[in-house]
Amino acid sequence: MTTTLDDAPENTKFQKRGIFSLVIAHIANDSYFGFLPPILPLLVVEMDLSLSMAGLLASMFAFSGAIGQPLFGYFADRVRKGWLVALGPIGGAFVTLLVYMPNYSSMLLLIFLAGGGSACFHPVASVIAAQISGKRKGLGVSVYVAGGRLGVGIGAAISTFLVTTWGLDAIPIGGLLGLVIGIPFFFIAPKIEKRSSPLAMNFQETLSSLSDVVRPLLIMWLVNLCRTTVTMLVSTYMPLYVVSAGDRWGQAGGPLPCFFSRRRLEGFTEATFPIDWVGDWS
């Protein structure tokens, strides 16, 4: 991403309402990253997927959500529109349409588009969070980031609850969260402050401006890569492992939905799960 977004005069006031609205948007956006893993065992059964194909779905979501961020960050520096954060929750809601996809290729395409919404959301929302935090940037940005991690857990609980209560066909209901929260942000999103300089850098100048910070950025990127790799491996394959080991499907998504819907979880055991966890990696 470029550095010009922080050239605006600093607002010293900590804007609680603005931070709260970003936290809500972040929860909705990242909830769909938690939404997918619990339903992977069901998609494996419905679409006859291998473990590698199931893992690629989650990888595609993360890939498109990450690789697009520098591009959207550069674009956001130039257009400076706060309403771009609305595209995150709305794009993420596409994940809930997986049950309507006729084949694996269409599922990958849908996941790619959903991740693009997140790629648009994070650069813009992160800048706004810093700007509206005033002199308490550490607090404001950390609260905003915490909303995303909370959203992942909430998304897993929602998808598990929907399926255990009404079945796999109820998954699209989860898309309402992204729409209900995302659409209003076209109108109520905090604004990106104007630059102190009227000149905007072109793409080549932007790359040159980052040359002095390549090393610390690379270190942070590598640390985040290692952390995210571990968390994705666990969150993606743990539900598959739990089900293949013979436990009920709801236990793969979380204890709370399982507690409320015990009777609906009966029968989805190792006997109905087509993957041998040890032997099937094709």
C-alpha positions as CSV (number, residue, x, y, z in Angstrom):
1,M,0.0,0.0,0.0
2,T,1.1,3.6,-0.4
3,T,1.9,6.1,2.3
4,T,-0.1,9.1,1.1
5,L,-3.2,8.4,3.1
6,D,-1.5,9.4,6.3
7,D,-0.5,12.8,4.9
8,A,-3.7,14.4,6.2
9,P,-3.7,16.8,9.2
10,E,-4.1,14.8,12.4
11,N,-7.4,14.9,14.1
12,T,-6.6,14.7,17.9
13,K,-10.1,13.6,18.9
14,F,-10.8,10.0,19.5
15,Q,-14.1,9.4,17.6
16,K,-15.8,6.6,19.6
17,R,-18.8,6.3,17.2
18,G,-16.6,6.1,14.2
19,I,-14.4,3.4,15.8
20,F,-17.5,1.4,16.9
21,S,-18.9,1.5,13.4
22,L,-15.6,0.2,12.0
23,V,-15.6,-2.6,14.5
24,I,-19.1,-3.6,13.5
25,A,-18.1,-3.6,9.8
26,H,-14.9,-5.5,10.6
27,I,-16.9,-8.2,12.5
28,A,-19.2,-8.6,9.5
29,N,-16.4,-8.6,7.0
30,D,-14.2,-11.2,8.8
31,S,-17.2,-13.3,9.9
32,Y,-17.2,-15.0,6.5
33,F,-13.6,-16.2,7.0
34,G,-15.0,-18.1,10.0
35,F,-18.1,-19.0,8.1
36,L,-16.5,-21.3,5.6
37,P,-14.5,-23.9,7.6
38,P,-17.3,-25.5,9.6
39,I,-19.4,-26.2,6.5
40,L,-16.4,-27.7,4.6
41,P,-17.3,-31.2,5.8
42,L,-20.8,-30.8,4.4
43,L,-19.5,-29.4,1.1
44,V,-17.1,-32.4,0.9
45,V,-20.1,-34.7,1.1
46,E,-22.4,-32.8,-1.2
47,M,-19.8,-32.0,-3.9
48,D,-17.6,-35.2,-3.5
49,L,-14.5,-33.1,-2.8
50,S,-11.1,-34.4,-1.8
51,L,-9.1,-32.9,1.1
52,S,-6.9,-30.9,-1.2
53,M,-10.0,-29.5,-3.1
54,A,-11.6,-28.5,0.2
55,G,-8.4,-26.8,1.4
56,L,-8.1,-24.9,-1.9
57,L,-11.4,-23.3,-1.3
58,A,-10.2,-21.7,2.0
59,S,-6.8,-20.9,0.4
60,M,-8.5,-19.1,-2.5
61,F,-10.5,-17.0,-0.1
62,A,-7.4,-16.0,1.8
63,F,-5.4,-15.5,-1.4
64,S,-7.8,-13.1,-3.1
65,G,-8.4,-11.3,0.2
66,A,-4.7,-10.7,0.6
67,I,-3.2,-10.3,-2.9
68,G,-5.7,-7.6,-3.8
69,Q,-5.0,-5.4,-0.8
70,P,-2.0,-3.5,-2.2
71,L,-3.9,-2.8,-5.4
72,F,-7.0,-1.6,-3.6
73,G,-4.8,0.4,-1.2
74,Y,-3.2,2.2,-4.1
75,F,-6.7,2.8,-5.6
76,A,-8.0,4.1,-2.2
77,D,-5.2,6.5,-1.9
78,R,-6.3,8.2,-5.1
79,V,-10.1,8.1,-4.8
80,R,-10.2,8.5,-1.0
81,K,-13.8,7.2,-0.5
82,G,-14.7,5.9,2.9
83,W,-17.7,4.0,1.5
84,L,-15.3,1.5,-0.1
85,V,-15.5,-0.3,3.3
86,A,-19.1,-1.4,2.4
87,L,-17.7,-3.7,-0.3
88,G,-16.1,-5.9,2.3
89,P,-19.2,-7.3,4.1
90,I,-21.2,-7.3,0.9
91,G,-18.5,-9.2,-1.0
92,G,-18.0,-11.6,1.9
93,A,-21.7,-12.5,1.8
94,F,-21.0,-14.3,-1.5
95,V,-19.6,-17.1,0.5
96,T,-23.1,-18.1,1.6
97,L,-24.1,-18.8,-2.1
98,L,-21.7,-21.7,-2.3
99,V,-24.6,-24.1,-1.9
100,Y,-26.0,-22.9,-5.2
101,M,-22.8,-23.5,-7.2
102,P,-23.2,-26.3,-9.8
103,N,-19.5,-27.4,-9.8
104,Y,-16.1,-26.9,-8.2
105,S,-14.9,-24.3,-10.7
106,S,-17.8,-22.0,-10.0
107,M,-17.2,-22.4,-6.3
108,L,-13.6,-21.2,-6.7
109,L,-14.7,-18.2,-8.7
110,L,-17.3,-17.3,-6.2
111,I,-14.8,-17.6,-3.3
112,F,-12.3,-15.4,-5.3
113,L,-14.9,-12.7,-5.7
114,A,-15.8,-12.8,-2.0
115,G,-12.2,-12.4,-1.0
116,G,-11.9,-9.4,-3.3
117,G,-14.4,-7.6,-1.1
118,S,-12.2,-8.2,1.9
119,A,-9.2,-6.9,-0.1
120,C,-11.0,-3.7,-0.7
121,F,-12.2,-3.4,2.9
122,H,-9.0,-3.7,4.9
123,P,-6.8,-1.0,3.5
124,V,-9.5,1.7,3.6
125,A,-10.8,0.7,7.1
126,S,-7.3,0.5,8.6
127,V,-6.5,4.0,7.4
128,I,-9.8,5.4,8.7
129,A,-9.3,3.7,12.0
130,A,-5.9,5.4,12.4
131,Q,-7.3,8.8,11.4
132,I,-10.3,8.8,13.7
133,S,-8.3,7.6,16.7
134,G,-6.6,10.9,17.1
135,K,-3.6,10.7,19.4
136,R,-4.8,7.3,20.7
137,K,-4.0,5.4,17.5
138,G,-2.7,2.3,19.4
139,L,-6.0,1.9,21.2
140,G,-8.2,2.8,18.2
141,V,-6.5,0.5,15.7
142,S,-6.2,-2.4,18.2
143,V,-10.0,-2.2,19.0
144,Y,-10.7,-2.2,15.2
145,V,-8.4,-5.2,14.6
146,A,-10.0,-7.1,17.5
147,G,-13.4,-6.8,15.8
148,G,-12.0,-8.8,12.9
149,R,-10.9,-11.7,15.2
150,L,-14.2,-11.6,17.0
151,G,-16.0,-11.8,13.6
152,V,-14.2,-15.0,12.6
153,G,-15.6,-16.7,15.7
154,I,-19.0,-15.3,15.2
155,G,-19.1,-16.4,11.6
156,A,-18.2,-20.0,12.6
157,A,-21.0,-20.0,15.2
158,I,-23.5,-18.6,12.7
159,S,-22.8,-21.1,10.0
160,T,-22.9,-24.0,12.4
161,F,-26.2,-22.8,14.0
162,L,-27.9,-22.3,10.6
163,V,-27.0,-25.8,9.4
164,T,-27.8,-27.6,12.7
165,T,-31.1,-25.8,12.9
166,W,-32.4,-25.7,9.4
167,G,-30.0,-27.7,7.2
168,L,-27.4,-26.8,4.6
169,D,-30.0,-25.0,2.5
170,A,-30.2,-22.4,5.2
171,I,-26.6,-21.2,4.7
172,P,-27.6,-18.3,2.4
173,I,-29.4,-16.7,5.4
174,G,-26.0,-15.9,6.7
175,G,-25.5,-13.5,3.8
176,L,-28.0,-11.1,5.4
177,L,-25.3,-10.1,8.0
178,G,-23.1,-8.7,5.3
179,L,-25.9,-7.0,3.4
180,V,-27.5,-5.5,6.5
181,I,-24.3,-4.1,7.8
182,G,-22.5,-3.4,4.5
183,I,-25.2,-1.4,2.6
184,P,-25.6,1.4,5.2
185,F,-21.8,2.0,5.0
186,F,-22.3,3.5,1.5
187,F,-23.9,6.4,3.4
188,I,-22.5,6.4,7.0
189,A,-18.9,5.4,6.5
190,P,-16.4,7.7,8.2
191,K,-14.7,9.9,5.6
192,I,-11.0,9.7,4.7
193,E,-9.4,13.0,5.5
194,K,-8.0,15.2,2.7
195,R,-4.3,15.3,2.0
196,S,-2.2,18.1,3.3
197,S,-0.6,18.1,-0.2
198,P,-2.7,18.4,-3.3
199,L,-0.3,16.3,-5.4
200,A,-0.8,12.5,-5.7
201,M,1.9,10.1,-6.5
202,N,1.7,7.9,-9.5
203,F,2.4,4.2,-9.3
204,Q,6.1,4.5,-10.0
205,E,6.5,7.2,-7.4
206,T,4.6,5.1,-4.9
207,L,7.0,2.2,-5.3
208,S,9.9,4.5,-4.9
209,S,8.5,6.0,-1.7
210,L,8.4,2.5,-0.2
211,S,12.0,1.7,-0.9
212,D,13.2,3.0,2.5
213,V,10.8,0.7,4.4
214,V,11.1,-2.5,2.4
215,R,13.1,-4.3,5.1
216,P,10.7,-3.7,8.0
217,L,7.7,-4.3,5.8
218,L,9.2,-7.6,4.6
219,I,9.9,-8.7,8.2
220,M,6.3,-7.9,9.3
221,W,5.0,-9.6,6.2
222,L,6.9,-12.8,6.9
223,V,5.8,-12.9,10.5
224,N,2.2,-12.4,9.5
225,L,2.6,-15.1,6.8
226,C,3.8,-17.6,9.4
227,R,1.0,-16.8,11.8
228,T,-1.7,-16.9,9.3
229,T,-0.5,-20.1,7.8
230,V,-0.8,-21.9,11.1
231,T,-4.2,-20.4,11.9
232,M,-5.6,-21.3,8.5
233,L,-4.3,-24.9,8.6
234,V,-6.0,-25.4,12.0
235,S,-9.2,-23.6,11.2
236,T,-9.6,-25.2,7.8
237,Y,-8.8,-28.9,8.5
238,M,-9.8,-29.3,12.1
239,P,-13.5,-29.5,11.3
240,L,-12.7,-32.1,8.6
241,Y,-10.6,-34.1,11.0
242,V,-13.2,-34.0,13.8
243,V,-15.9,-35.3,11.5
244,S,-13.7,-37.9,9.8
245,A,-12.7,-39.2,13.3
246,G,-16.4,-40.0,13.9
247,D,-17.6,-37.1,16.0
248,R,-20.8,-35.3,15.2
249,W,-20.5,-32.5,12.7
250,G,-21.7,-29.7,15.0
251,Q,-18.7,-30.3,17.3
252,A,-16.5,-29.2,14.4
253,G,-18.2,-25.8,14.4
254,G,-18.3,-24.9,18.0
255,P,-19.9,-26.0,21.3
256,L,-22.6,-23.4,21.5
257,P,-24.5,-24.3,18.3
258,C,-24.0,-28.0,19.2
259,F,-25.6,-27.4,22.6
260,F,-28.7,-25.9,21.2
261,S,-29.1,-28.3,18.3
262,R,-28.0,-31.7,19.6
263,R,-30.8,-33.7,18.0
264,R,-30.2,-32.4,14.6
265,L,-26.6,-33.5,14.6
266,E,-27.3,-37.2,14.9
267,G,-26.2,-39.4,12.0
268,F,-23.4,-37.3,10.5
269,T,-20.6,-39.5,11.6
270,E,-17.6,-41.2,10.2
271,A,-19.9,-43.7,8.5
272,T,-21.3,-41.0,6.2
273,F,-18.1,-39.0,5.7
274,P,-16.3,-40.1,2.4
275,I,-12.8,-39.1,3.3
276,D,-10.2,-41.3,5.0
277,W,-8.2,-38.6,6.8
278,V,-5.0,-40.6,6.6
279,G,-5.2,-42.0,3.2
280,D,-7.1,-39.6,0.9
281,W,-5.0,-36.5,-0.1
282,S,-5.7,-36.8,-3.8
